[in-house]
Amino acid sequence: MVRYSNVEGPIVSEYDGTLNGTNEVNYVPNLSNPPYVNFGHWDHHLQIEKSVDDGTVEVGDTVEYTVIVRNLGNMPFYYLDVTDTLEDEDPVSLGTDEIFEPGEVHTYTYSTTFSDEGTYDNVAAATGYRPDESTIGVVDDATVVVTDGDNPPRQTTRYTLSGYLFSDIDGDNTVDDGETGYEGVTVDLYLGDSLYRTTTTNADGRYSFSDLRGEYTVVANPDNEIMDAQVSEADGTLDQEVTESVYATTSNINFGYQPAPLDVTTLISGYVFNDLNSDNIFDAGETGYSNVEVTLWFDGEPVTTTLTAANGLYVFDFLTNPELNGMDPGEYTVTIGTAPTGVYQVSEYDGTPMDSTVVLELTEETEAITDVNFGFKSSVTPSGETYYYQWTLLGCLILLAGAFLRKKPSF
């Protein structure tokens, strides 16, 4: 067995032709086998480098920018698009390439004349597609300081963008008292189509990006670390993306979540029945009790009540019952009211003491629990059974005593 690890990129060839994802090859040495056991991987390495010929100039001067894009991997990129942007301007395309081959290099140069003083930080980006159709993007920037010749340059102000990923109980996208943040969740910042920066939320669920100026897109929870349902977003949509123009300190770009509601197909059902063999299974020949009141509780409060049908069946359907639509996961309790006359309980779904109460834990994945049964017997009462066995034992003792007294002496 030959095995290896710690190599990035998808495997595309393997000595034994299996490509089974284990990075393992069974190798039995013999004279007919080749001397090398090879593994082939795609290496997706896209690089961009931006530079300027003079980083400090005066108003009216012209500078030349150079942008170099390299494919340093061993696989092609498709539909490469190289863009650049000056301060406060939309990105402009420098060039495209339908197939950017391994080892290929593209170089772009262009000139800009500055008419105003200030600090200009513009960003070049290269984006494309891998062979598996996933996207890739890289960025690099260059800074030019422009003076008026006599005075120090006017600094272009940079700003901060921030917000929260939090449990939005009331769905208003505002972090209120009692609403907690999600810690350690990834948040990405995009400039155009290219990933610009990445951060994670702190203990309060807050994220922050500094030194910004321009239009950016915040992408929350890209790795689905939060499994709860999104209920609010700063721009009113629910796609975990907000595009914001940052020309002032920008805060409260928030993303609110709540525990996902139960699946609308969830249902709870069972029988209240005459359980002849006390096994809590509604067998053939066993009959149900009709018109028994059954109640579903959540968080200590009754949610809905129903009556058993003629065959003893009851159903709580989260799809058709409006009182159950959108209920949260958690601990639910099923109880039955007054038991049928002249019976006593002998079985219960959860095997607990016969208290006509069953506790169920429902999650967002719960679809149906269909055997939450309550079994009863109507033949004798528990005290009657006790007396029956006591009298049976006493009768046996009397019979034995009588037989002993009737036995003749042996002398």
C-alpha positions in Angstrom: 0.0 0.0 0.0 1.3 3.5 -1.0 -0.4 6.5 0.6 0.3 10.2 0.8 -1.4 13.4 2.2 -1.1 17.2 2.7 -1.4 18.1 -1.0 -4.0 20.6 -2.0 -6.0 20.5 -5.2 -8.2 17.7 -6.7 -6.6 14.4 -7.7 -6.8 13.9 -11.5 -4.7 10.8 -12.0 -3.5 7.8 -10.0 -1.2 4.9 -10.7 -3.9 2.2 -10.3 -6.6 4.4 -12.1 -9.0 4.3 -9.1 -9.3 8.0 -8.3 -11.3 6.8 -5.2 -10.4 9.9 -3.1 -8.3 7.9 -0.6 -4.9 8.9 -2.0 -4.0 5.2 -1.7 -2.6 2.7 -4.2 -2.1 -1.1 -3.8 1.3 -1.9 -5.2 2.7 -5.4 -5.5 6.3 -5.3 -6.7 7.2 -7.5 -9.6 9.4 -7.2 -12.7 6.5 -6.0 -14.9 5.5 -3.1 -12.6 7.0 0.3 -13.4 9.4 1.7 -10.8 7.3 4.8 -9.9 3.9 4.9 -8.3 2.5 8.3 -9.3 -0.3 10.5 -8.1 -1.4 13.5 -10.2 -3.1 16.6 -8.7 -4.4 19.9 -10.1 -2.6 22.9 -8.6 -4.8 25.9 -8.9 -2.5 28.9 -8.4 -3.5 32.2 -9.9 -1.3 35.2 -9.1 -1.7 39.0 -9.7 0.9 41.6 -9.1 0.4 45.4 -9.4 3.1 48.1 -9.3 3.5 51.8 -10.1 6.6 53.5 -11.5 6.4 56.4 -9.1 4.5 56.4 -5.8 4.9 60.1 -5.0 4.1 62.7 -7.6 2.7 66.2 -8.0 -0.6 67.4 -9.4 -0.4 67.2 -13.2 2.1 64.3 -13.3 1.5 61.1 -15.1 2.3 57.6 -13.6 2.3 54.2 -15.3 0.8 51.2 -13.6 1.8 47.6 -14.5 -0.4 44.6 -13.7 1.0 41.1 -14.2 -1.2 38.0 -14.0 0.3 34.5 -13.9 -1.0 31.0 -14.0 1.5 29.2 -11.7 -0.5 26.0 -11.4 -0.8 23.0 -13.6 -4.4 23.5 -14.8 -6.1 26.1 -17.0 -8.5 28.8 -15.9 -11.4 29.7 -18.0 -12.9 33.1 -18.9 -10.2 35.1 -17.1 -11.2 38.8 -16.5 -8.7 41.3 -15.3 -10.0 44.7 -14.0 -8.7 47.8 -12.3 -10.2 50.7 -10.5 -9.1 54.2 -9.5 -10.3 55.8 -6.3 -14.1 56.4 -6.4 -14.4 54.9 -9.9 -16.0 51.7 -11.2 -13.7 48.9 -12.2 -12.6 48.9 -15.9 -11.6 45.8 -17.8 -7.9 45.5 -18.7 -8.4 42.3 -20.7 -9.9 38.8 -20.9 -8.8 35.4 -21.8 -11.1 32.5 -22.6 -8.5 29.9 -21.7 -5.6 30.9 -19.4 -3.2 28.0 -19.8 -0.6 26.8 -17.1 2.6 28.9 -17.3 0.9 31.7 -19.2 1.5 35.3 -18.2 -0.5 38.4 -19.1 1.0 41.9 -18.6 -1.1 45.1 -18.8 0.2 48.7 -18.6 -1.7 51.9 -18.5 -1.1 55.6 -17.5 -3.0 58.0 -15.4 -2.6 61.8 -14.9 -3.6 63.2 -11.6 -5.4 66.5 -11.5 -6.0 66.6 -7.7 -3.9 66.1 -4.7 -4.5 63.2 -2.4 -3.6 59.6 -1.7 -4.9 57.2 -4.4 -5.0 53.5 -3.6 -6.5 51.5 -6.5 -7.0 47.8 -6.8 -6.5 45.3 -9.7 -8.4 42.0 -9.7 -8.2 38.8 -11.7 -11.2 36.4 -11.7 -11.9 33.2 -13.5 -13.2 29.7 -13.3 -11.5 26.4 -12.5 -12.2 23.3 -14.6 -14.8 22.2 -12.0 -16.6 25.5 -12.6 -15.8 26.9 -9.2 -14.6 30.6 -9.2 -11.2 32.0 -8.2 -10.2 35.6 -7.6 -7.1 37.5 -6.5 -6.4 41.2 -5.9 -3.4 43.5 -5.5 -3.2 47.3 -5.1 -0.8 50.2 -5.5 -0.7 53.5 -3.8 0.2 56.9 -5.2 0.6 60.1 -3.1 -0.1 63.3 -5.1 1.0 66.7 -3.8 0.5 70.2 -5.0 4.2 70.9 -4.9 4.3 73.2 -1.9 1.9 71.6 0.7 1.7 68.1 2.1 -0.8 65.9 0.3 -4.4 65.9 1.3 -5.0 62.4 2.7 -8.0 60.5 1.3 -10.0 59.3 4.3 -10.5 55.6 4.9 -13.4 54.2 6.8 -14.6 51.2 8.8 -17.5 48.8 7.9 -19.0 46.6 10.7 -22.0 44.7 11.8 -23.3 41.7 13.8 -24.3 38.1 13.1 -26.8 37.5 15.9 -29.9 35.7 17.1 -32.6 38.1 16.0 -35.5 37.0 18.2 -38.0 39.7 17.0 -36.7 39.8 13.4 -36.1 43.6 13.4 -32.3 43.4 12.4 -31.4 45.4 15.6 -29.3 43.8 18.3 -31.6 44.2 21.4 -31.1 43.2 25.0 -31.1 39.4 25.3 -30.2 38.8 21.7 -26.8 37.1 21.5 -24.2 37.0 18.7 -22.7 34.0 16.9 -19.0 33.7 17.7 -16.2 32.5 15.3 -18.3 32.7 12.1 -16.5 33.6 8.8 -17.4 36.9 7.1 -15.9 37.7 3.6 -15.5 41.1 2.0 -15.5 41.3 -1.8 -14.3 44.1 -4.0 -16.2 43.6 -7.2 -16.1 39.8 -7.9 -12.9 39.3 -6.0 -12.4 38.2 -2.4 -10.7 41.2 -0.8 -10.6 40.3 2.9 -11.8 37.7 5.4 -12.5 37.9 9.1 -14.4 36.1 11.9 -17.0 37.4 14.4 -15.9 38.0 18.0 -17.7 36.8 21.2 -20.5 39.3 20.6 -21.0 38.3 17.0 -19.4 41.5 15.7 -17.2 41.7 12.6 -15.3 44.7 11.3 -13.2 45.7 8.2 -11.1 48.9 8.4 -9.2 51.1 6.0 -11.9 51.0 3.3 -13.2 53.4 0.7 -15.4 52.5 -2.2 -18.1 49.9 -2.9 -17.8 46.5 -1.2 -20.0 43.4 -0.7 -20.2 41.7 2.7 -20.9 37.9 2.5 -21.9 36.5 5.9 -21.6 32.8 6.9 -20.1 31.6 3.6 -19.2 28.2 5.1 -22.7 27.6 6.6 -21.3 27.7 10.1 -24.7 29.0 11.3 -27.3 26.4 10.6 -30.3 28.4 11.9 -32.6 30.1 9.5 -31.9 33.7 8.4 -34.7 36.1 9.3 -33.3 39.6 8.7 -30.6 41.5 6.8 -29.4 45.1 6.6 -30.7 45.5 3.0 -34.0 43.7 3.6 -33.1 40.6 1.5 -32.3 37.2 3.0 -29.3 36.1 0.8 -26.5 36.7 3.4 -25.0 39.4 1.1 -25.0 43.2 1.4 -23.4 45.6 -1.0 -22.5 48.9 0.6 -20.8 52.1 -0.6 -18.3 53.0 2.1 -17.5 56.7 2.1 -18.2 57.2 5.8 -18.0 55.0 8.9 -20.6 52.3 8.2 -22.0 50.1 11.0 -25.0 47.8 11.7 -24.6 45.8 8.5 -26.3 43.1 10.5 -27.5 39.6 9.7 -30.1 38.1 11.9 -31.0 34.4 12.4 -33.4 32.2 14.4 -33.6 28.5 15.0 -35.1 26.8 11.9 -38.8 26.0 12.4 -40.0 22.4 12.4 -40.5 20.8 9.0 -44.0 21.5 7.8 -44.4 17.7 7.2 -43.8 17.0 10.9 -46.6 15.1 12.6 -47.2 13.2 15.8 -49.7 10.5 16.0 -50.6 7.4 18.0 -53.5 5.3 19.5 -55.3 5.2 22.8 -56.3 1.6 22.9 -57.1 -1.6 24.8 -53.6 -3.1 25.0 -54.4 -6.8 25.7 -50.7 -7.9 25.9 -49.3 -4.7 27.4 -46.7 -4.2 24.7 -47.8 -0.7 23.6 -48.2 -2.0 20.0 -51.7 -1.7 18.5 -52.1 -5.3 17.3 -54.8 -7.0 15.4 -57.8 -7.7 17.6 -57.1 -4.8 19.9 -59.6 -2.0 19.9 -59.2 1.8 20.3 -61.0 4.2 22.6 -62.8 7.0 20.9 -63.3 10.6 22.0 -60.4 10.7 24.4 -58.9 14.2 24.7 -55.2 14.4 23.7 -53.2 17.6 24.2 -49.9 18.8 22.7 -47.8 21.0 25.0 -44.7 23.2 24.2 -42.6 25.1 26.8 -45.1 24.4 29.5 -48.1 25.7 27.6 -50.9 23.8 25.7 -50.7 24.3 22.0 -53.6 22.3 20.6 -56.0 19.6 21.6 -57.7 16.9 19.6 -60.0 13.9 20.2 -59.3 10.3 19.3 -61.2 8.8 16.3 -63.4 5.8 16.5 -60.4 3.5 16.2 -58.5 5.4 19.0 -56.2 7.3 16.6 -55.1 10.9 17.2 -52.9 13.1 14.9 -51.1 16.4 15.4 -50.3 17.5 11.8 -47.9 20.5 11.6 -48.9 21.1 8.0 -52.7 21.3 8.2 -53.0 22.7 11.7 -52.5 26.5 11.7 -51.7 26.4 15.4 -48.6 24.3 14.7 -47.3 26.1 11.6 -43.8 27.5 12.2 -43.3 25.9 15.6 -39.8 25.9 17.0 -37.8 22.7 17.7 -37.6 21.7 21.3 -39.3 19.6 23.9 -42.9 18.7 23.3 -45.3 16.8 25.6 -48.3 14.7 24.7 -50.9 14.1 27.4 -54.3 12.4 27.5 -57.1 13.7 29.6 -59.6 11.6 31.4 -59.1 7.9 30.7 -61.9 5.8 29.5 -64.3 4.6 32.2 -63.4 1.3 33.9 -59.8 0.9 32.6 -56.3 1.3 33.9 -53.1 2.2 32.0 -50.7 -0.7 31.2 -48.3 0.8 28.6 -46.9 4.1 27.3 -44.7 5.1 24.3 -41.6 6.2 26.4 -41.9 3.4 29.0 -42.2 5.8 31.8 -44.4 5.3 34.8 -48.0 5.1 33.6 -48.8 8.8 33.9 -50.5 9.4 30.5 -47.7 11.8 29.6 -45.0 11.4 26.9 -42.1 13.9 26.3 -40.7 14.2 22.8 -37.6 16.0 21.5 -38.3 17.5 18.1 -35.6 18.9 15.8 -35.9 20.6 12.4 -35.1 17.2 10.8 -38.0 15.4 12.6 -40.5 14.3 10.0 -43.0 11.9 11.8 -43.4 10.1 15.1 -46.4 7.8 14.5 -46.5 5.4 17.4 -46.9 7.6 20.5 -49.4 5.1 22.0 -51.2 4.9 25.3 -52.3 1.4 26.3 -55.1 0.4 28.8 -56.8 -2.7 30.0 -60.4 -3.0 30.9 -60.6 -6.6 32.2 -59.9 -6.1 35.9 -58.6 -3.3 38.1 -55.0 -3.4 39.5 -56.4 -3.9 43.0 -58.7 -6.7 41.7 -55.7 -8.5 40.2 -53.9 -8.3 43.6 -56.9 -9.7 45.4 -57.2 -12.4 42.7 -53.6 -13.6 43.2 -53.9 -13.4 47.0 -57.1 -15.6 47.1 -55.6 -18.0 44.6 -52.6 -18.5 46.9 -54.8 -18.9 50.0 -56.9 -21.5 48.1 -53.8 -23.6 47.3 -52.8 -23.6 50.9 -56.2 -24.7 52.1 -56.2 -27.6 49.5 -52.7 -28.7 50.7 -53.8 -28.6 54.3 -56.9 -30.7 53.5 -54.9 -33.3 51.7 -52.5 -33.6 54.6 -55.3 -34.1 57.1 -56.9 -36.8 55.0 -53.7 -38.8 54.8 -53.9 -42.1 56.8 -51.3 -42.8 59.5 -48.6 -45.4 58.5 -48.7 -47.3 61.8 
